[in-house]
Amino acid sequence: MADRLNSEIAIIGGGWAGLAAAVTLADAGKHVHLFESAKQLGGRSRSVNWDGLTIDNGQHLMAGAYRQTFALMDRLDTLGLLERRRLDLRGPGFQLTLPKLPAPFHLVAGLISARGLSLADKWAAVRFMQALKRRHFRLDHDITASTLLATYLQPGELVDRLWEPICVAALNTPLAMASAQVFCNVLRDSLAGAREDSDFLFNRSAMGRLLPEAAQRFLTERGSSVQLSSRVDGLRLEDGRFILGGPDAVSDRLIIATHPSQTPALLAGVDAAAAIAAKLRQFSWQPIFTLYLRFASPIAFPYPMLALDHGAAFWAFERNDLAPGLVAIVASAEGPHLQQTPESLRDELLQKLATDLGPLPPLLNWKAINEKRATFACTPNLDRPGNATPVPGLYLAGDYTAGDYPATLEGAVRSGVECARLILERT
Ligand SMILES: Cc1cc2nc3c(=O)[nH]c(=O)nc-3n(C[C@H](O)[C@H](O)[C@H](O)COP(=O)(O)OP(=O)(O)OC[C@H]3O[C@@H](n4cnc5c(N)ncnc54)[C@H](O)[C@@H]3O)c2cc1C
């Protein structure tokens, strides 16, 4: 016991949720000990090395409504690494741009002037948004997003071009499986929110610089510790304190901020948390696939993000900020693309990119990254655990905890800030 690391607050997991909790606590004068099993911080939103280049583990995009994420980045002085642009969804034969008008006129004007939708589609979209607004975006019972759209008689072309791309990108879950309530929450806070809430924010630097590296500096400068390559492999309660196996630490308060698939194993040593572990075992997962293409020279994009096909299964991002000539193509959720070999998918996507942008410079190199458990499947009526637990002193942070949002950076940050708030309120 004498050699054990003794702390008031410990955090397991240095993804965006764990880091948000740690920074908020350190900012309030607390000393925390954060244990991260990987060699670097960031979890599912981190930098990786590829042939001497620093790239992201997957292409990310933020929405103007990510208020707590921006507040945290502002505190860490990294907000300037984001580029804010008005929403502009572009793809073959389609464009939806939201003009600089106050809400809700920006949306109505944007829909009415959208390219590639019939007049009937446009009015159906406006009527749908108005109907949801009248219900305050609350459904009596959760159903699938596809059932919701069918109930509101949304035409197939409109679903393919607008609603499905938004739903799949935001919830990372196919329309036929996705929670209509969470889809409504996303529409409420983006298209139906304040005009700037619908903006897109593009990272103009590797994900690691946006939060993880700055958070690590912030924590160590304030006397907190961050231990990398430090896996907590077991947890038990002794006299009301948490004993962490692996780093051999003891703590009065503990935030578990691991991936939801890893949390049940840690909770196994805490009887009173068995119901939470059982809930999490019911979750299922959805992948995100990113293909990086490195061209010999930069490619001019008309907007930093382009849909590569009609149903917007693939979005291409210009990433000259990471390396000149770098393009990232991302596909959310499960789909037929995952049955293809990486080589055939690469060739198909090169073809689509050339169709959109014209002849491409020579391809120097490429890399495919498929994150198999990128997010939980955001299905109807998912029973997501809260941040407080029945065990005094034990908290859960992560994009999967109860909240309005699907698995997103903002969901992760909100959960971490909320855990910190609960701890500060109770000390
Ligand atoms: C490819 C991809 C693209 C995405 N795109 C977007 C996007 O465009 N916009 C958006 O908002 N969101 C996006 N997301 C989702 C977003 O990245 C996640 O919601 C968020 O990063 C989750 O953070 P977290 O802290 O909850 O969990 P995690 O990032 O999973 O963090 C958990 C951490 O705990 C550590 N850990 C686990 N077990 C242990 C242990 N026993 N001991 C110590 N440490 C442990 C892990 O190593 C990890 O660092 C994307 C995700 C992926 C994978």
The ligand as an SDF file (V2000), in Angstrom:
LIG
                    3D

 53 58  0  0  0  0  0  0  0  0999 V2000
  -12.8800    7.5900  -37.6710 C   0  0  0  0  0  0  0  0  0  0  0  0
  -13.7590    8.4210  -36.7860 C   0  0  0  0  0  0  0  0  0  0  0  0
  -14.3420    9.5770  -37.2780 C   0  0  0  0  0  0  0  0  0  0  0  0
  -15.1680   10.3500  -36.4670 C   0  0  0  0  0  0  0  0  0  0  0  0
  -15.6930   11.4890  -36.9590 N   0  0  0  0  0  0  0  0  0  0  0  0
  -16.3470   12.3390  -36.1310 C   0  0  0  0  0  0  0  0  0  0  0  0
  -16.7580   13.6060  -36.5720 C   0  0  0  0  0  0  0  0  0  0  0  0
  -16.5860   13.9730  -37.7350 O   0  0  0  0  0  0  0  0  0  0  0  0
  -17.3750   14.4400  -35.6780 N   0  0  0  0  0  0  0  0  0  0  0  0
  -17.5830   14.0720  -34.3890 C   0  0  0  0  0  0  0  0  0  0  0  0
  -18.1180   14.8820  -33.6080 O   0  0  0  0  0  0  0  0  0  0  0  0
  -17.2160   12.8560  -33.9310 N   0  0  0  0  0  0  0  0  0  0  0  0
  -16.6050   11.9780  -34.7710 C   0  0  0  0  0  0  0  0  0  0  0  0
  -16.1840   10.7660  -34.3210 N   0  0  0  0  0  0  0  0  0  0  0  0
  -16.5430   10.3460  -32.9640 C   0  0  0  0  0  0  0  0  0  0  0  0
  -15.5720   10.9180  -31.9200 C   0  0  0  0  0  0  0  0  0  0  0  0
  -14.2380   10.7220  -32.3240 O   0  0  0  0  0  0  0  0  0  0  0  0
  -15.8310   10.1790  -30.6020 C   0  0  0  0  0  0  0  0  0  0  0  0
  -17.1830   10.3940  -30.2440 O   0  0  0  0  0  0  0  0  0  0  0  0
  -14.9590   10.6760  -29.4610 C   0  0  0  0  0  0  0  0  0  0  0  0
  -13.6240   10.7690  -29.8450 O   0  0  0  0  0  0  0  0  0  0  0  0
  -15.1190    9.7100  -28.2780 C   0  0  0  0  0  0  0  0  0  0  0  0
  -14.3250   10.1470  -27.2010 O   0  0  0  0  0  0  0  0  0  0  0  0
  -14.3630    9.3990  -25.8040 P   0  0  0  0  0  0  0  0  0  0  0  0
  -13.4050   10.1050  -24.9420 O   0  0  0  0  0  0  0  0  0  0  0  0
  -15.7790    9.2570  -25.3620 O   0  0  0  0  0  0  0  0  0  0  0  0
  -13.8690    7.8940  -26.0720 O   0  0  0  0  0  0  0  0  0  0  0  0
  -12.4780    7.3450  -26.6310 P   0  0  0  0  0  0  0  0  0  0  0  0
  -11.9450    8.2700  -27.6500 O   0  0  0  0  0  0  0  0  0  0  0  0
  -12.7370    5.9400  -27.0610 O   0  0  0  0  0  0  0  0  0  0  0  0
  -11.4840    7.3770  -25.4020 O   0  0  0  0  0  0  0  0  0  0  0  0
  -11.3070    6.3100  -24.5190 C   0  0  0  0  0  0  0  0  0  0  0  0
   -9.8520    6.2770  -24.0900 C   0  0  0  0  0  0  0  0  0  0  0  0
   -9.7000    5.3310  -23.0370 O   0  0  0  0  0  0  0  0  0  0  0  0
   -8.5060    4.6150  -23.2210 C   0  0  0  0  0  0  0  0  0  0  0  0
   -8.6450    3.3500  -22.4760 N   0  0  0  0  0  0  0  0  0  0  0  0
   -9.5190    2.3380  -22.7330 C   0  0  0  0  0  0  0  0  0  0  0  0
   -9.3980    1.3620  -21.8160 N   0  0  0  0  0  0  0  0  0  0  0  0
   -8.4340    1.7680  -20.9420 C   0  0  0  0  0  0  0  0  0  0  0  0
   -7.8840    1.2020  -19.7630 C   0  0  0  0  0  0  0  0  0  0  0  0
   -8.3000    0.0280  -19.2990 N   0  0  0  0  0  0  0  0  0  0  0  0
   -6.8980    1.8810  -19.0930 N   0  0  0  0  0  0  0  0  0  0  0  0
   -6.4900    3.1080  -19.5400 C   0  0  0  0  0  0  0  0  0  0  0  0
   -6.9920    3.6950  -20.6620 N   0  0  0  0  0  0  0  0  0  0  0  0
   -7.9520    3.0330  -21.3480 C   0  0  0  0  0  0  0  0  0  0  0  0
   -8.4380    4.4440  -24.7500 C   0  0  0  0  0  0  0  0  0  0  0  0
   -7.1260    4.1250  -25.1860 O   0  0  0  0  0  0  0  0  0  0  0  0
   -8.9260    5.8230  -25.2120 C   0  0  0  0  0  0  0  0  0  0  0  0
   -7.8530    6.7460  -25.3460 O   0  0  0  0  0  0  0  0  0  0  0  0
  -15.4100    9.9420  -35.1240 C   0  0  0  0  0  0  0  0  0  0  0  0
  -14.8290    8.7610  -34.6320 C   0  0  0  0  0  0  0  0  0  0  0  0
  -14.0050    8.0180  -35.4370 C   0  0  0  0  0  0  0  0  0  0  0  0
  -13.3800    6.7680  -34.8780 C   0  0  0  0  0  0  0  0  0  0  0  0
  1  2  1  0
  2  3  1  0
  2 52  2  0
  3  4  2  0
  4  5  1  0
  4 50  1  0
  5  6  2  0
  6  7  1  0
  6 13  1  0
  7  8  2  0
  7  9  1  0
  9 10  1  0
 10 11  2  0
 10 12  1  0
 12 13  2  0
 13 14  1  0
 14 15  1  0
 14 50  1  0
 15 16  1  0
 16 17  1  0
 16 18  1  0
 18 19  1  0
 18 20  1  0
 20 21  1  0
 20 22  1  0
 22 23  1  0
 23 24  1  0
 24 25  2  0
 24 26  1  0
 24 27  1  0
 27 28  1  0
 28 29  2  0
 28 30  1  0
 28 31  1  0
 31 32  1  0
 32 33  1  0
 33 34  1  0
 33 48  1  0
 34 35  1  0
 35 36  1  0
 35 46  1  0
 36 37  1  0
 36 45  1  0
 37 38  2  0
 38 39  1  0
 39 40  1  0
 39 45  2  0
 40 41  1  0
 40 42  2  0
 42 43  1  0
 43 44  2  0
 44 45  1  0
 46 47  1  0
 46 48  1  0
 48 49  1  0
 50 51  2  0
 51 52  1  0
 52 53  1  0
M  END
$$$$
